[in-house]
Amino acid sequence: MPRVVFMDEATRGLDPLVARELRAFVRQTLMEKLGRTVIWITHHLEEAEELCDRVAIMNQGRIIACGPASEVKKRIPPTQRCSLRVEGLTRQALDALRAIPGVLRLQHTTGGSDDVNLRLVISDEQEPLHSVISSIVSFGGKIKHCNVQSLSLEEAFVRLVREDGL
């Protein structure tokens, strides 16, 4: 067996279960047990993040970022995406949330009954999220759901490619 194995879009066309099994085989058998180097070529960046020690992002045939996924993501100003469902949020509270340092973007939609769905992009620090939650509570809002996500490799890819094209 060769020391380097190239796998170009290996999971394309596979159902999710078989794709998961293939990734497990590659990781456990090829990489860990047999010690092979696997070049995993994919448009599914969650696969790259799961399998690869290093990733390379290409744009128009040029490598524009290379390294561990965590290092590639650090090239983008760190942000988090927050989704909250809040009951009893006033217009005044929304204005206060927009004014919090570290809140980079805020969108809101009205849900059922008295619910407001918030989507925020905040700097990747604890203080803005803490300030958002404190502000909601101080204005009498009740948080019914909160989900926080860090920057994904896919989002970093999109932003790096867009910046490269400028």
Beta strands, then each sheet from edge to edge (+ up, - down):
strand 1: 4-8
strand 2: 37-41
strand 3: 55-59
strand 4: 62-67
strand 5: 79-87
strand 6: 103-110
strand 7: 115-123
strand 8: 142-150
sheet 1: 1+ 2+
sheet 2: 3+ 4-
sheet 3: 6+ 7- 5+ 8-
end
